[in-house]
Amino acid sequence: MLLIGWSPPHGLALPIKRVGKVTEFCKECEGWGLIEVDSPRPHGFDRDVGYIDVDKIECPECEGTGEKELENDLSK
């Protein structure tokens, strides 16, 4: 039931309940959800030496979301 325009009487404290997850930015990927990893490339016909390239992969810490859930105990 939704009471529009209702407010508690003066002096009455209502308990506040936290709803949903408490999150913060992932420090591993800085909130982007992707990290850069080195990817060695072999030599080929047009290049006589191999080289190190950079690939972007999904962050394993936050699983690509860019956020990490905080481990809070709300009973305190």
Phi and psi in degrees as GROMACS dihedral restraints (atoms count N, CA, C in turn):
[ dihedral_restraints ]
;  ai    aj    ak    al  type     phi  dphi    fc
    3     4     5     6     1  -108.6    20    10
    4     5     6     7     1   123.3    20    10
    6     7     8     9     1  -104.5    20    10
    7     8     9    10     1   108.3    20    10
    9    10    11    12     1   -83.2    20    10
   10    11    12    13     1   130.9    20    10
   12    13    14    15     1    81.5    20    10
   13    14    15    16     1     5.3    20    10
   15    16    17    18     1   -84.6    20    10
   16    17    18    19     1   139.7    20    10
   18    19    20    21     1  -137.5    20    10
   19    20    21    22     1   150.0    20    10
   21    22    23    24     1   -68.4    20    10
   22    23    24    25     1   153.4    20    10
   24    25    26    27     1   -60.5    20    10
   25    26    27    28     1   152.7    20    10
   27    28    29    30     1   -58.3    20    10
   28    29    30    31     1   137.4    20    10
   30    31    32    33     1    87.9    20    10
   31    32    33    34     1    -7.1    20    10
   33    34    35    36     1   -95.5    20    10
   34    35    36    37     1   123.2    20    10
   36    37    38    39     1   -98.5    20    10
   37    38    39    40     1   124.2    20    10
   39    40    41    42     1   -97.6    20    10
   40    41    42    43     1   139.5    20    10
   42    43    44    45     1   -67.9    20    10
   43    44    45    46     1   139.4    20    10
   45    46    47    48     1  -104.2    20    10
   46    47    48    49     1   126.5    20    10
   48    49    50    51     1  -109.6    20    10
   49    50    51    52     1   131.7    20    10
   51    52    53    54     1   -80.1    20    10
   52    53    54    55     1   127.9    20    10
   54    55    56    57     1  -111.1    20    10
   55    56    57    58     1   136.1    20    10
   57    58    59    60     1    90.3    20    10
   58    59    60    61     1  -176.0    20    10
   60    61    62    63     1   -91.6    20    10
   61    62    63    64     1   146.5    20    10
   63    64    65    66     1   -96.5    20    10
   64    65    66    67     1   120.0    20    10
   66    67    68    69     1  -126.2    20    10
   67    68    69    70     1   162.8    20    10
   69    70    71    72     1  -141.0    20    10
   70    71    72    73     1   165.1    20    10
   72    73    74    75     1   -64.4    20    10
   73    74    75    76     1   142.2    20    10
   75    76    77    78     1   -70.1    20    10
   76    77    78    79     1   128.3    20    10
   78    79    80    81     1   -78.8    20    10
   79    80    81    82     1   -21.7    20    10
   81    82    83    84     1   -69.5    20    10
   82    83    84    85     1   -46.1    20    10
   84    85    86    87     1  -106.7    20    10
   85    86    87    88     1     2.7    20    10
   87    88    89    90     1    58.1    20    10
   88    89    90    91     1    32.4    20    10
   90    91    92    93     1    87.7    20    10
   91    92    93    94     1     0.0    20    10
   93    94    95    96     1   -84.3    20    10
   94    95    96    97     1   -25.9    20    10
   96    97    98    99     1    87.7    20    10
   97    98    99   100     1    -5.3    20    10
   99   100   101   102     1  -129.0    20    10
  100   101   102   103     1   146.2    20    10
  102   103   104   105     1  -126.0    20    10
  103   104   105   106     1   156.4    20    10
  105   106   107   108     1   -96.1    20    10
  106   107   108   109     1   134.1    20    10
  108   109   110   111     1  -127.5    20    10
  109   110   111   112     1   148.4    20    10
  111   112   113   114     1   -72.7    20    10
  112   113   114   115     1   137.8    20    10
  114   115   116   117     1  -132.2    20    10
  115   116   117   118     1   101.5    20    10
  117   118   119   120     1   -67.6    20    10
  118   119   120   121     1   135.3    20    10
  120   121   122   123     1  -112.9    20    10
  121   122   123   124     1   136.6    20    10
  123   124   125   126     1   -75.3    20    10
  124   125   126   127     1   164.9    20    10
  126   127   128   129     1   -71.1    20    10
  127   128   129   130     1   159.0    20    10
  129   130   131   132     1  -136.5    20    10
  130   131   132   133     1  -168.4    20    10
  132   133   134   135     1   -67.6    20    10
  133   134   135   136     1   -34.6    20    10
  135   136   137   138     1   -94.5    20    10
  136   137   138   139     1    -2.1    20    10
  138   139   140   141     1  -141.9    20    10
  139   140   141   142     1   129.5    20    10
  141   142   143   144     1   -88.1    20    10
  142   143   144   145     1    -6.6    20    10
  144   145   146   147     1  -131.4    20    10
  145   146   147   148     1   155.0    20    10
  147   148   149   150     1   -78.7    20    10
  148   149   150   151     1   172.8    20    10
  150   151   152   153     1  -149.8    20    10
  151   152   153   154     1   165.0    20    10
  153   154   155   156     1   -98.6    20    10
  154   155   156   157     1   120.0    20    10
  156   157   158   159     1  -104.7    20    10
  157   158   159   160     1   170.3    20    10
  159   160   161   162     1  -120.1    20    10
  160   161   162   163     1   126.2    20    10
  162   163   164   165     1  -113.6    20    10
  163   164   165   166     1   151.9    20    10
  165   166   167   168     1  -104.9    20    10
  166   167   168   169     1   130.7    20    10
  168   169   170   171     1  -127.0    20    10
  169   170   171   172     1   165.0    20    10
  171   172   173   174     1   -64.9    20    10
  172   173   174   175     1   135.4    20    10
  174   175   176   177     1   -64.9    20    10
  175   176   177   178     1   124.9    20    10
  177   178   179   180     1   -73.4    20    10
  178   179   180   181     1   -22.1    20    10
  180   181   182   183     1   -72.6    20    10
  181   182   183   184     1   -44.3    20    10
  183   184   185   186     1  -108.6    20    10
  184   185   186   187     1     1.5    20    10
  186   187   188   189     1    59.2    20    10
  187   188   189   190     1    35.0    20    10
  189   190   191   192     1    84.3    20    10
  190   191   192   193     1     1.9    20    10
  192   193   194   195     1   -85.8    20    10
  193   194   195   196     1   -25.5    20    10
  195   196   197   198     1    85.9    20    10
  196   197   198   199     1    -2.3    20    10
  198   199   200   201     1  -129.0    20    10
  199   200   201   202     1   148.5    20    10
  201   202   203   204     1  -120.8    20    10
  202   203   204   205     1   136.7    20    10
  204   205   206   207     1   -76.4    20    10
  205   206   207   208     1   133.0    20    10
  207   208   209   210     1   -80.1    20    10
  208   209   210   211     1   143.9    20    10
  210   211   212   213     1   -91.8    20    10
  211   212   213   214     1    84.4    20    10
  213   214   215   216     1  -105.7    20    10
  214   215   216   217     1   144.1    20    10
  216   217   218   219     1  -102.5    20    10
  217   218   219   220     1   107.3    20    10
  219   220   221   222     1   -79.6    20    10
  220   221   222   223     1    -1.7    20    10
  222   223   224   225     1   -80.1    20    10
  223   224   225   226     1    -8.8    20    10
